[in-house]
Amino acid sequence: MKLDTIIAPVEGDLKKFEAHFRRSLKSNVGLVDAVVRYMVKRKGKRIRPALVMLSAGACGSINDATFRGAALVELLHTATLIHDDVVDDAETRRNWPSINAIWKNKVAVLLGDYVLSRGLLLSLENNDIDFLHSTSTAVKRMSEGELLQIQKSRQLRNDEETYFQIIGDKTASLLATCCEIGALSATKDVETVSRFRGYGENLGIAFQIRDDILDFTGTESTIGKPVGGDLKEKKFTLPLIHAFTNAPSARRKTVLHSLKRGVKRKDIDDIIRFVEEFGGIAYARKTAEDYRDRAMAQLAPLPDSESKQSLLQLADFVVTRKK
């Protein structure tokens, strides 16, 4: 099933969201407006706003607070992407020149700060304090997860426990926040809100494991980036961690030597074969499916609805997607 089909129940709401999102970024400074106009032209799938709206629809109904919550998480996500491109010295984003590539780092950093501040003000102006608490927690976790991953990459080691801490903080925290905010906009039932947060957390972990699998099994034309990118950055993801656990010492040392000196194309091919030989791909695939099942279980007690069905389909989609 395609993603567009899954989020179809909120397609109309997402179109309304676009206008809301653009208004939230309006500025009297010409340079800000010019960069923002460029930025919104290269929008992605808007999966995070869709999660907010599907969560609201599954436990109540979409309302003005839902649109504000969706704008807040998309503003936060956009700010982190802008800053990530500066940190990574990235020249493209979704096959478009990045903001820092066109306007240089100083403008990009300041624009990221502006986008984040607009999200915070949007919530403060509408007294959405519970939204702010959720997103502030996500920002803290995302920052800690990124720094922990940098630390482990420099040390050239990782273990499963730390890996799950990293992806929980880096990826799952924001998806959990999307679902929590969507639920909060439609209900004040604590148990229901907690279920949606749990769904988003497990969904995010399954999503990231699948991403890490595709770095070994995908193709550049399909996933839109070179295969083995994590290896070039010396990241120990779940497939590699599990293969290391199963492989004999001599094979582990060979792979470590390649990572230390910096992997080349041949090294990437060798390490991919190493990961497949020692069960890393199969293990990671099974683990992603386990987290998908945990996500689905969070929604099981809820009444059936079109939005709930979309969330269940989305959980399946993230572990089978090809890009």
N, C-alpha and C positions, 0 to 999 in steps of 0.2 A: 504493500500500500504506500502511496506517495504522501509526503508531508502535507501538501496542499489539500489533499482529501481529508486528512486527519483533522486539520484545523478549520475545515469548512464551516462548522457551526458558528464560529466567531469571525468569519471573513468580513461580514458587514461591520462588526464592531472594530475590527482592525483598521478598516478604512477611516472610520471616525477617529480612531486613535491617532492616525497619521496627522490629521489636522491639529489635534490636541498637542501632539509632540512638537510640531513645528511652532505653535504658539508659545510653548513653554521655553523655547530657545531664542525668542525675539529679543533683539538688542538695538539700542540707539547708536551703537558704534559700527561704522561701515565695515571695518575689517572683520569684526565678529560675524556680522550677517553674511559677508561674502564666504567665509570659511564654513559657516553653518549650512548655507545653501549647497555648497559642494558636498558636505558631509551627508546630508539627508538624501542626496541623489543616489548614493551607493549603499542604500539600506540592504540589510540581509533579509533573512526569512522572518524576522520579528518573532522568533520562537518564545522569547521571554515574555513579551506582552501577551502573546497567545496563551501561555501558561497561566498568567494572572487571570485572564478572562475565562478560560476554561474552568479554573478552580472556583472562581466566583459563580459561574453558571452551574457547576456541579453541586454546590451547597447553598444556593440561593438564587440571586439574579445579578446581572451586571448593572452597575449604577455609576454615578459621577465619581464616587470614591474609587471604583475599580479602574476608571480611566486615569485618575491621578496616580494610583499605585503602579499601573503599567508604565506611565511616563517616568515615574521615579526610578524603577528598575532599569528601564532602557537608557535613561540618562546616566545612571551609574555605570552600566555596562559600556556605554559609548565612551565615557571618560576613561575607563580602564584600558580600552582598546587604543585610544589615542596615546596614552602614556606608555603602553606596552610597545607601540611602534617606535617611540623615541628611545626607550631602553634597549630595544633589539636592533636599532638603527635600520628598521624595515623600510624599504622603498615602495612597497605595494601593500594594499589591503583589498582583498576580493578582486584582484586583477586591476585595481585602480591605483594610481600613484597615491601614496599615503600623504596625510596632511603635513608631516614633517619633511617629506621629500619636496613638497611644493613651497611651503611657507617657512621651512626650517624649524629647528627644535624649540626655540624660544616661543614662537607663536603657538606651536602644537601643545607645549606644556601649559601655557596660559589658557588656551582654548579648552583643554581637558579640565583645568581648574574651574573655568567658567561653567562648563556643562554640569559638573558635579554640584556646584553652588546653586544652579538653577533647580536641580532636583531637590536639594535640601530646602530651598526657599518655598518651592511648590508645596511641600509637606507642612512646613511651618505656617504658611499663610492659611492653610485649611485645617490646622490643628490635627494633622494625621500623625500624632506622636508615636502610635504603635507601629506605623510604617517606618518611621525614622529609626526606631529601636531595632527593627528587623534588618534594615539595610546597613546600619552602623555595625552590627554584629557581622554581617557578610563582608564588609570592607576590611574589618580587622582580620577575619579568617583568611580572606583572599591574600592579603599582604603577608601574613604569617606563612601560609602555604607556599607562596612563591619564594620567600626567603629560605624556608626549609629545603625546598627543592634545589636552590642554588648551592646551599651548604652541602647537601648530599652529592651533588654533581661534582663539586670540587674534591670531595673525599673519595669519589669513585666507589661508592657503596650505598646500598639501601636494603631494607628488608620489607616484608609485607606489611607489618604494622605501620611503619613510617610511610610507606607508599599510600596506604589508605588514608592516613592522616593528611598527606599532601593533597590527594585528589578530592578528599572530602572538603578541605578548606579552599582549594583553588577553584574547583568546578562546582561541586555539589552545593556549596553554601549559597550561591546566587540563585540556583534553581529552587532550592528550598525556600528562599526568601520570596521568590516569585509566587510560589504556590501558597505560602503563608499569607502574603499580602492579599492575594486574590480571595482567599477564604475570609480574612479579616474584613474585607470590604463588603461581604455579604452576610456574615454571621458573627456573633460574639460567643458562640459555643466553644469552650476551650478545647474539648476533646476533638471536635471536628477540625478546628484550626491545626491542632497538633498532628492529626492524621494527614492533612495536606502538606504540612512541613515534612513529615516523614516520607511521604510519597516523593516530594521534590528532591530530598536528600538521596534517597535510593536511586531515583532516576538519574541524578547527576553522576553518581558513582558508576552506574551501568554505562552511561554515555561516555565517560572518560576512559573506562576500560576498553570499550569498543574503539575509541579513537586511538588508543595505544596499540591495539591489535592491528588496525589499518596501517599504522606506521611500518609494520612488518609485512603485511599481506596485500596492501593496496597497490595501485599504480598511480604515477604522478598525474596522468590524464584524468583519472577518476576522482582522486581525493584533492586535486588542485595544489599539491605541494610535493616536493621530493620525498620519496620513500626513504626511511632511515634518518629522518631529521632529528628524532630524539637521540639517536646514537651519536650524531655529530655534536649534539649539545651535551653528551655524556650523561643522559638521563637514564636511570634504571627504572624501567616501567615493569608492570606485572609479568608480561611474557618473559622478559629477560631475567627477572628475579627468580622466577620459578625454574627456568632452565638452569640457572647457576646452582640452585639447590640440588638438582638431579644430576648434574654433569660431574665427571671425574675432575680431579684437581688440575691435571695437565691441560685439559680443554678450557677450564676456567681461566687459567693463567694466559693462554693464548689470546682469548677474547679481551682480557684486562689489558694486555700489552697493546693490542690494537686501539683500545679506547684511550689509553694514556698518551699514545703518540699522535692521536687524531685519525679518525677513520677515513679511508678512501673508498671509492666505489667497490673495489674488490672485497675490502673488509666488510662492507655492509652486506654484500651477498653472502659472505661466509658466516657472519653473525646471524643472519636470517635463517640460514640452514641449521645453525647451532640451536637456535630457539625452537625451531620446528622439531628437530631431532630429539630434544630433551623435554618435549611436552609443554613448552611455554604457551603456545598458541591455543592448544586444546584446553588447557587449564584456565587461561584467561577468559576464553569464550564461555566456559561453564560458569565461571565466577560472575561474569556479566549477566548471564541468565538468572543466576541466583538473586542478584540485586534487582533485576527486573521483576522477579516474582515477589520480592519483598515490597517493592513499590506498589504493585497491583494489590497485594494483601491489605495495604493501608486503606484502599478505597472500597474494599469488599463490603463493609457494613452500610455504605451509603446507598440511598435510593437510586434506582437506575435512571439515567437521563442521557441525552445526546452528548452533553459535555463529559459526563463520566466515561462513556464509551470511547470518546476521543482520547481521553487521558490514558485509558487502558491500551488503546491502539498505539499511542505514542510510546509507551513503555516497550511494546514489541518492536516498534520501528527503530528505537535507538540501539538495539542489540543486533539488528540485521542490516542496517544501512551500509551502503557501499562507499559513502563519502561523508 
